């Protein structure tokens, strides 16, 4: 790490998120600003192993800030989980004269980066890019705000048809281990109930809530379900069980799936990605490594990759209270 860094590589890994392109753009242009070469690595860690590199200039990243997905593509690499795969990746980096690496992704991406640092002492900075907002050390992850807006827009449309046909809709959103999307969109879209993995509502309470809603004259309801919720094996089984209890309810299930990952990033995600992309390059040039750049109280901060991986963001208890109060 004592050698000057003249060339920085950037890759995206894991699930794509709106704003990743804005982060790539910021990394490339920060490198240009500081007179450092920038190399794009295609297909994440797999591209690192296969030497799938391309030099990127400021012009290469023109007109991508508004695009969803990632121009560098993304892939999960089983080869990088092996010592042989990581050794090949290191050989390719050294052969190309690359002195540092920016990795954009989530837990899996950071786990791979941390292992690589431990084995080769190679300078790496992480940027949190995931719609789930489940990375410790940052108030928001890239893609989260866009996903919220996408989900709320869809739920608003579903509510129109729910109201027109007196239907009960169970809407499943992403969040296998974290309920940030479900909780925030549930409040934002005025859902009658919100089911998240961090708070086991329980079937009995859900049934009681739906009974109360019915007694109060509600003829249609929206229940937002995080995919990691523990009631039932899945949202379809949950819908079938509620149908048995409320046979007169017209129940529908909508799984929003990967539409939550797509779309043009919001202004908030574009700005966040730009700030973190620039910060990642600056921290590398200042000889930092093994950290993730994030945003806390609207200030760029860092946290060790080990903490970002091992620790969890807590659900806001105030939001849980707000959800309970506003759903009566």
Secondary structure, DSSP 8 states (H G I E B T S, - for coil): --S---EEEEEE-SS--TTHHHHHHHHHHHHHHTT-EEEEETTHHHHHHHT-EEEE-GGGGTT-TT--S-TT-----SGGGSHHHHHHHHHHHHHTT--EEEEEESHHHHHHHHHHHHHH---EEEEEB-TT---TT-S--BTHHHHHHHHHHHHHHHHHHHHHHTEEEEEEES-SS--HHHHHHHHHTT-SEEEBTTB---HHHHHHHHHHHHHTT---EEEEEETT--SSSSHHHHHHHHHHH-TTSEEEEEE-GGGGT-S---HHHHHHHHHHHHHHHHHHHTT--SEEEEEETTEEEEEEHHHHHH------HHHHHHHHHHT-
